[in-house]
Amino acid sequence: MNRDWTTKALLAFIGSGLWALALMHGSRQVNAQAPTTPDVIKAHKFLLTNDKGAAMAELKINKFGMPSFSMFDAHNVSREEMTLLSEGTPGLFLSDDQSVPKAAIMVFKDGAPGIALYDSQSVIRVGLSTEKDGKPILSLNDDAGNPIYRKP
């Protein structure tokens, strides 16, 4: 009877050891396969899609070689673009459902802020900005974008 108890205890001990080895081996595989987070990801363009695969936002290098972030509506039309312009100055452009710019906010090369309102032909019709000394400038433009009223 003593022998039965000893055999059972020995089998339990061996079984628990094998179980522990199996668990350790399994955890090593999980750890070995765990993805690592890279310090840097390099690309020319990143596209953010919804659960149906439609593009909703894009981060890319624009035609001036500057970074640009755009957001798209449900019809894949670019409605907003935040970018650096060719001079490295920031701009935010808001567009209609045809991707035609309608409003812009920017900072000019001299540091002055500006707001532009566009017509359906992408011509700036109203501009509001400041001079270097902070004096406001209001400009109302004709169909060609030429000022018909400008008040510094």
C-alpha positions in Angstrom: 0.0 0.0 0.0 2.9 2.3 0.7 4.2 1.5 -2.7 0.9 2.6 -4.3 1.1 6.0 -2.6 4.8 6.5 -3.6 4.1 5.6 -7.2 1.2 8.0 -7.3 3.2 10.8 -5.7 6.1 10.1 -8.2 3.8 10.2 -11.1 2.2 13.4 -9.9 5.6 15.0 -9.5 6.7 13.9 -13.0 3.4 15.0 -14.5 3.6 18.5 -12.9 7.2 18.8 -14.1 6.2 17.9 -17.6 3.3 20.4 -17.4 5.7 23.1 -16.2 8.0 22.4 -19.1 5.1 22.6 -21.5 4.0 25.9 -20.1 7.5 27.3 -20.3 8.0 26.2 -23.8 4.7 27.7 -24.9 5.5 31.0 -23.2 8.8 31.2 -25.0 7.0 30.7 -28.3 4.6 33.5 -27.5 7.4 35.8 -26.4 9.4 35.0 -29.5 6.5 35.8 -31.8 5.4 39.0 -30.0 5.6 41.9 -32.4 8.0 44.7 -31.5 7.3 48.4 -32.0 9.7 50.0 -34.4 11.3 53.3 -33.3 10.9 54.8 -36.8 8.5 54.0 -39.7 9.5 55.6 -43.0 7.2 56.0 -46.0 6.2 58.5 -48.7 2.5 58.2 -47.9 0.2 56.8 -45.2 -3.4 56.1 -45.9 -6.0 55.7 -43.2 -9.0 53.6 -44.2 -12.4 52.8 -42.6 -13.6 49.3 -42.0 -14.8 49.0 -45.6 -11.4 49.9 -47.0 -12.3 53.5 -48.1 -9.7 56.1 -47.8 -10.6 58.6 -45.0 -7.3 60.4 -44.4 -3.8 60.6 -46.0 -0.4 61.8 -44.8 2.0 62.3 -47.7 4.6 64.5 -49.2 3.0 67.2 -51.4 4.1 68.5 -54.8 6.4 71.0 -53.1 8.2 68.2 -51.2 6.5 69.3 -47.9 4.3 67.3 -45.5 0.5 67.3 -46.1 -2.4 65.8 -44.3 -5.8 65.4 -46.0 -9.2 64.1 -44.9 -11.8 62.7 -47.2 -15.6 62.6 -47.1 -17.8 59.5 -47.6 -17.4 59.9 -51.4 -13.6 59.9 -51.3 -13.4 63.6 -51.9 -10.6 65.6 -50.2 -12.4 68.2 -48.0 -9.5 69.4 -45.9 -5.8 69.7 -46.4 -3.3 70.9 -43.8 0.1 71.4 -45.4 3.3 73.3 -45.6 3.6 75.4 -48.7 6.6 75.8 -50.9 8.2 78.4 -48.6 7.6 76.1 -45.6 4.7 78.2 -44.4 1.7 76.4 -42.9 -1.7 76.4 -44.5 -5.1 74.9 -43.9 -7.4 74.6 -46.9 -11.1 73.7 -46.7 -12.9 72.4 -49.8 -16.4 71.8 -51.1 -17.8 68.4 -52.2 -16.0 68.8 -55.5 -12.6 69.3 -53.8 -12.5 72.9 -54.8 -10.9 75.1 -52.1 -13.4 77.5 -50.5 -11.5 78.8 -47.5 -7.9 78.9 -46.3 -6.0 80.0 -43.2 -2.3 80.4 -43.5 0.8 82.1 -42.1 2.8 84.0 -44.7 6.6 84.0 -45.0 6.9 87.3 -43.1 4.9 85.7 -40.2 1.7 87.5 -40.9 -1.6 85.5 -40.6 -4.1 85.4 -43.4 -7.5 84.1 -44.3 -8.7 83.7 -47.9 -12.2 83.0 -49.2 -12.4 81.5 -52.7 -15.1 81.4 -55.4 -16.2 78.4 -57.4 -13.2 78.9 -59.8 -10.7 78.8 -56.9 -10.1 82.6 -57.2 -9.5 84.4 -53.9 -12.4 86.8 -53.6 -11.9 88.0 -50.0 -8.6 88.2 -48.2 -8.0 89.3 -44.6 -4.5 89.5 -43.2 -2.2 91.8 -41.3 0.9 93.8 -42.2 4.2 93.2 -40.3 3.2 95.9 -37.8 -0.1 94.2 -37.1 -2.4 96.6 -39.1 -5.3 94.7 -40.7 -5.6 94.4 -44.4 -9.0 93.6 -46.1 -9.0 92.9 -49.8 -12.1 92.3 -52.0 -11.2 90.9 -55.4 -12.8 90.7 -58.9 -13.4 87.5 -60.9 -9.7 87.5 -61.9 -8.5 87.9 -58.3 -7.5 91.5 -58.8 -8.2 93.8 -55.8 -11.2 96.1 -56.3 -11.1 97.2 -52.7 -8.1 97.1 -50.5 -7.9 98.7 -47.1 -4.7 98.5 -45.1 
